[in-house]
Amino acid sequence: MVGFFFLLSLWMGYWCVIQAPYLSTHPRNPRLQLVESKIRRGGIYARGGEALSVTTEAESGFVRSFVGPLSAAHVVGYSHPRYGKTGLEAAWNRYLLGVAGGSQLARAFYEAIGWGWSGWDAVTTLDARLQEAAAAALAGHQGALVALDPKDGSILAMVSQPGYDPARLAALLEGQGEEGSLFNRATQGQYPPGSTFKIIVLAAALESGAIKPDRLFDDRGSVTIDGRKIQNANGRAYGPIAIDEALAYSSNAVFAELASELDPRALYDVAVRLGFGARPPLEIAAAAGRLPRPEELESAVARAEVGIGQGALLVTPLQMALAAAVVANGGWRVEPRLLVGFRTPNGQWQPAPPVQPERVLAPGTAQVVKQAMVAAATWGTAKEASRPGVVAGKTGTAENPHGEPHAWFVGFYPAHEPKVAVAIVVENGGWASQVAAPIARRFFAAVDALDL
Amino acid sequence: MLRLVVLALAVGDLALLLAQAGRDGAFDMRHLLAPAGYTGAYVLLLWYLGKRVQGGLADPILLSALIALTGIGLAALARIDPAMLARQLRWFWLGVGGFLVAALAPVWRYVGRYRYLWAASGFLLLLVTALFGVELGGARSWIRLGSFQFQPIEIVKILLVFYLSAHLAEAKPFLSAPRPGGGGWSERAYLGPLVVMGFLFVFVLVAQRDLGGALLLFGLVVAMLFAATGLIRYLVAGGLIAALGASLAALFFDHVRIRFLVWLDPWSYSRGYQIVEALFALAAGGFSGTGFGRGLAHRIPAVETDFILALIAEELGLLGACGLLFLLAVICVRCLAPAFDPALEDVERLGALGVSLLVALQAGLIVAGVTRLLPVTGVTLPFVSYGGSSLVASFLQVGLVYNRLRASARSEAGRGSGVTQWREV
């Protein structure tokens, strides 16, 4: 009986002591809200030092205001006494309040605010200039653009349109804003990838050894797999064609046949290694998309549909940009990141953890895929994206049940020394070559102009 | 030993003063009223036990634990609301009176004699509650008489301890066969009524939606059966039946399923609010607590009953909460003493055992609920939670055991053993 009470005491200790640092700074803890009004919340800054969200002191107390480019509002989020927190404001809350250290138990914290407590400043990976360029490139369209640095996964620009103005949050949440403008399409929008998924199919075919890079296919304009006929977009038959040409022309016939020949497991494994079907590890809300399991890919028709990016497949723009970054990196995968580091009130700099790249594609595979993407962006379907600096890219015109097809562009630039990997989606935009590729070109022009 | 009792009273008084001062932000002369009422009741009790009753101070350690525990309990309620403290103080006086009566009245000689009377009246009480009871806090477990209302389950607990100790005292030899069924026909004849009674009680409680009560009474039957016979198989069978019953209940009753879901993932359900807030309170208390009046746990719904431990853990810390469990453990362990006294009747020994198990089970259920070890079942923390029936019943239970502790002390004093020194305090 003594042991029974002793065990209960130990279990209480687990919550009171071991779990205390986590629970004391949990965003839902009312104690935190009580003291929050007395803490000078740290600011959020772009990588160049431009302020995005800052706290100022007014008569009535501290006021939080968003001061960055409006297109960054989805990533930064808001911190509102009534409507709560989203985005980085929520994810980094305990740092912005300066209570992240393990020793900051609630009581120390009650006392600390007595002497004027300041939170930590956060520096994000967003580049304010590139962010504005991205928003300008996408202007007038509904959709998303993600640009990241392939070397370390830093998200340089992330735009979701329609956007919203955090200053008008109250009106927006009371239902007076544009429908769905709070939704971050770049990380949470799930779309069929269309032909952009051919990049992944090509990588899977090369990785599994199913084809040699010099294999010739016979493109008759369409292919019939188990009674299902899959046609090229323009109906053209390219005849004998190499695999990189097939990607450049975006041949549905070749890729449907290629995918149908692949082992379901091999196709699935490469897609998983490239980050599909799983939520990317990111501080802000991000969706997992949908990747059919190997069992669902048992039938050749199912594989053929995935081969052209249709069927049960759903991806987010962020996932596509990360996959493009793997090709840009010669086969190394990096995790996406939004944090450069925190600056504590006493000037200490706490950098984000170091990058840990992971090899997910053989160098040879990445090289062949890259060449094919360069071909596509030079004379293929993505040539509207071409720039003097050599673009690697792939368009996708994704059929969907909501009307006009979604227009995709996925690629990186400059092809031989990539500074950015991007994914662009224009919802119901129509032909990708005419809609998405020019947006990419405008964005790449800005990359050159800014001299990253 | 007198020093220990004085220390316990000092702990209770200090807690009451600090709790009220913490609540109001400053000390006030009126804050002396509650400590006076609390100290007065115990001084009268101790004086009467010491001077007028043979073997009256049989166990000063038990008395001290009781004094300190009720003091901290009253202090926690004082921290929440002065009106609540005033109401609970009246129940507390009644409880101390009940303790004295239970400790002095010649109850035990009747316990063995009328076992089916206890069982039947317990069952009837529950049935009446199920039929004519009023619903408060989701369970139909209250009886209202005019402006006065109480929870019959608190009386039923005592009646069940009576029944079980009477039945097991007689049945023990027949139920202790090394192999199940080895006791032959009589084993079944003795196990039968026990099982029927256990299930009847639990069934009525489930109908009232009083899950905590059902679990507590079922646990009591199993624990006493195990303790009386020492056979693991009763414990295993009881555990299996409880697990099966809980799973079936979760399948068929929405309110049970919700409790399970909330337990597994309190963060995702709005009903998990209480438990999440309780965990925040525990974390805020840390090792030494925030001090009375500086926490936020008093805002948790039902903090005065189910979640009183969260308030104590926040404002008195892990140290205070463990101290509280220690006091409960002392009471349970001291109540076991008569169970090992060969001079007492089997019924009395089993009765003391039953009370000890009852208090331990009840405390365990609610502490485990508040700390997310088990789903919250809505039983009170003995001697601490707000509620008249619960407080008075807890006093009666321990009083009944004290009754036998006195008997042990007297019989040992008669034999000239060392226990006499307790008379001299």
Interface residues (C-beta under 8 A of the other chain):
Chain A: M1 V2 F4 F5 F6 L8 S9 W11 M12 G13 Y14 W15 C16 V17 Q19 A20 Y22 L23 S24 H26 R28 N29 P30 R31 L34 L105 A106 R107 Y110
Chain B: W267 V276 E277 L279 F280 L282 A283 A284 G285 G286 F287 T290 R294 L296 R299 A313 G317 L318 A321 C322 L325 F326 L328 A329 C332 V333 L336 S356 A360 A363 G364 V367 A368 T371 R372 L373
